């Protein structure tokens, strides 16, 4: 029996929502763009009922709004998902379509437009960071940030070096190291526990961000706080590379720090014992006082004593 188009669309949305919630391979901005792609597809696949346009359009916007809320809640630590979906909903509120077909098209185009703006911003962030980095410098990074990767790609003509943490528990740093090696960038891969030993060998620490809070503090992969402390102690500057959509709007609460399956820490191994609780918190918060500057598509904002004291 053939399923109705609406049910097929709902099932497709549910499976893709689950994939985004469980994704451990992509950064916040990339997942935000996947969310925009998903709501665009959802708008396009909405069937056209034999009813008046007004109620059908209202029902479309209501359902898309509900889906946006589900996506925003799926990754609470990742501000660009919430930010870009809020921007998309604002654009929906300003649309005026005479038919459901046109409303579907406009909703999908609005989502696609925001995704393209985000991709363009990524390139501009890399260009801004490039202007800060000198030839021959060694950059240390933690986890796998698509923005930091774009910075390294912009530096292919410059003889830079990289120090990369393997980034447990899923070792995404290994994938970053392999990519940099493919590009011919001399790369040293270290365990997360060796950060304090290798920070003095770096000219700067370059990290991405999942969220930047109003006070300038940064939510990023767990271990970033320890890295920033070590860099601060050694006098090595720490720069955050992130699109402006990662700045958390004031109307949103502070993001929760996502905790993932403890089994990721020891896959395939038996439990350690009834009195051992394994924790797998994916993100931590690095205070603004440990950040030297924030780089986005609009420029480089250096820290100031007042900002440091406020954090």
N, C-alpha and C positions, 0 to 999 in steps of 0.2 A: 504493500500500500504506500502510495506517495504521500510524504508528509507535507503539510501546508508550508508555504514559503515563510510565513511568520515564525513558525516553530523552528525551522531550519536556521533562520537568522539568529534566534535566541540561543540555540544550541551552539552556534558558531561563536557568538559573543561570549558565552560562558566559558568555552574552552580557551579562547584567546585571553580572556580576563585571568583565568587560572595560570596560563603560561606566563603572563606578565607578573603575577603575584609570586610565582615560584622561580622567576628568572634570577640566576646568579652570575650571568655572563656579561650583562650590559650595564652601563652606568645610568644615572638618573635622567640625563637629557635624552639619551637614546630611547629609554623606556617611555619617556614623555612623548616622544615623536611616534612611538608605536601606539600609544593610547590615542593620539590624534588620528592616526591611520585607521584605528579600529572604529572610532565614532564616525569617521568619514564613510567607511564601508557600511556601517550600520545604517546611516542615513540613506545611502544609495540603495540598499537592499530592502528598505521599507516598502511593503506592497501598497498599491494604490487602491483603496476601497471605493465602492460605489456610494459614497456619501458626500455631503457638502464639504467644500474645501476648508472652511473655517475650523470646524471641530476636528477634522483630520490633521490639519497643520498643528493645532494646539496639542493633540495627542502625540504627534511626532516630537515636538519640542519637549513635552513632558517626559517621554520615554528616553530621549537623548540626555536630558538632564539627570535622570535616574542612573543611566549608564555612566555618565561622567562622575557622579558621586561614588559609584562602586569602584571605578578605576582609581579615583583619588584616595579612597580608603584602603586600596590593596597594597600600597607601598607608602606608609605614613612618614617614613624618614626622607622621602624624595620630593622635595619642594617643587621642582619643575613640573611634575605631573599635576600637582594641584594648581600651580600658577598658570600653566598653559591651558588647562581645561577651564579655569575661571575666565581667562581671556576669551576663550572660544564661546563660552556661554554668554559673555557680555556682547560678543559680536552677533550671536543668535538673537539676542534681545533687540538688536537694532535692525534686523532684517525685515523685509516686507515682501512677501511672495503671494501672488494671486492664486496659485494652485499648489497642490501637494507635490507635484513633480518638480516645480520650481523651488519649493521649500527644501526638498531633499537635495537638490543640486546646490543651493546656496549654503546649506549646512555643511555639506561635504567640502565645498570649495573653501569655506572659512577655516575648516580644520586643516586642510592641505596647505593653505596659505600660511598658517601659523607654523606648521612643520617646516616649511621651506624657510621661513624667517629664522627659525631656530638653527637650521643647518648653516645658513649664511652667517649667523652670529658666531657659530663655532669657528669658522675660518677667520673672522675678525679678532676673536680672542687670541688665536694662535699668532696672528700678525702682531698684536700688541705685545705678547710675551716675547716674541722674537726680538723685538727692539730692546729688550732688557738683558738679553743673553749674549755674552761675548764669545768669540771663537776660542776654542780650546777649553771651555769650561766643562766641569763635571756636574751633572744634574742628578740628584737623588729623588726618587719618587716611590710612592707606596700605593699598592693596589693597581687597578687598570682603569684609567680615566680616558674616555674618548677625547676629551679636551687636551689633556697632557699628550696623548698620542698625536693629536694634530699639531701640537707645538713641536714635537720631535720631527714630524714630517716636514715642517716648515724649515727645519734646521739642517736638512740633508746636505746642503752645500757648505755647511760650517763644520769644522772638526770638533764636535762635542762628544763627550762620553756620558755614559749613564750608569747609575747604580740603582738596582731594582730589587725590592723585597719580593720574596716569593708569594707573600700575601695569603696566609692560611685563613680559613681551612680548605678552600678550593683552589688555591695556588694560581690565581689569575695573573700574578706577577710573572709567572713562567711564560705565559702566553705573550705578555708584553715584551719580555726579554727576547723571545724568539722573533717577534716582529721587528724589534730594533736591530737584531742581528741580521735579519734578512735585508734590512736597509743599509747595512754596513756600518752601523753605529757601535763602537766598542762598548760592551755592556758587561757589568759585573752583577751576578745574581747572588743574593744573600738571604739567609733566613731572617725572619722578622726580629728574632732575638739579637741579631748582630747590628741592629740599627745604631746603637751607641758607639760601636767600634768604627763604623764607616761614615758617620756624619762628618767627622773632621776632614775626610777626603773629598767632600763635595764643596763646590762653590756656592750652591744654593739648593734648597729643597723646593720641588715643584709638585704641588698636589692639586687634584681636582676637588670637587665638593658635591655632596648630595643636597645640602641646604646651607645657606648663609643667613644667619639670624640678624635681627635688627641691630644688635650691638656689635656685629662683625664676627662673632664666633662662628665656627664652622662645624657642621655635621658631615663626617666623612667615615670611610672605612675604619673600623676599630684598629688601633695602633697609631693613628694619626696624632693623637694627643701626646703619646710617648715620644714619637718622632719629633714633634714640635718642641717638647721639653728638652730633648737632647740637643736639638739645633740651637735653641735659645742659650743653653749652657755653653755651647761651643762657639757662639757668635756667628752661626751660619744662617743667612736669611731664609725665611719661609714665605713663599708666594703661593697664593691660591688662584688657580685658573678656572674660571667658571662663567658661563653665560649669565646675564643679568636676571634671567628667569629663575635662577636658583636663589635669588634673594627672597626671603620669605615675607609675604605681605603681612602687614600688621594685624589684619583681621583674622588670620589663621593662628591657631594655638601652636605652641612649640611642638615640633614633631616628636613622636615616640621613637625610641631607639629599637629598631626591629631585632627580634631574637629568633634565630633559625633553629632547625633540627639539630640537637646535640650529636646525633649520629654522624654528622658531617666531620666531626673532629677525629673520629676513629672508625671509618667505614669498614664494615665486615668483621669488626672485632666484637667479642662478647662484652656485656656490661662489666664495669670495673668493680661493682659491689653495691650492696643495698644502701650504704651510707655515703656514697659518692654522688654528688649532683654535678653534672656536666653543664656548663653554660656556653652558649654560642651567640653572644651579642655582636651584631654585625657592624654597628656604628658607634662612634664616640663623639664627644663635643670638645673641640679645641678652642680655648678662649682667645679673644681678639688680641690680648696682650702678647701672645706668642706668634702672631702673624705680622710679617714685614709689609705685606701689601696684597691687595686684591686686584686681579686682572680680569676685566670683562671686555665685551665688544666696544665699550665706550672709552676705554682707557685704563690707566694704571692708577689706583688710589693707594698711596702710601699711608702707613699707620702714623698716628700722631700720639703724643703723650696723653691727650685728653681721651682719645678712643681707648688707649690701653688702660687707663684708669677706670673707664666706664665699664669694662668687661668683667 
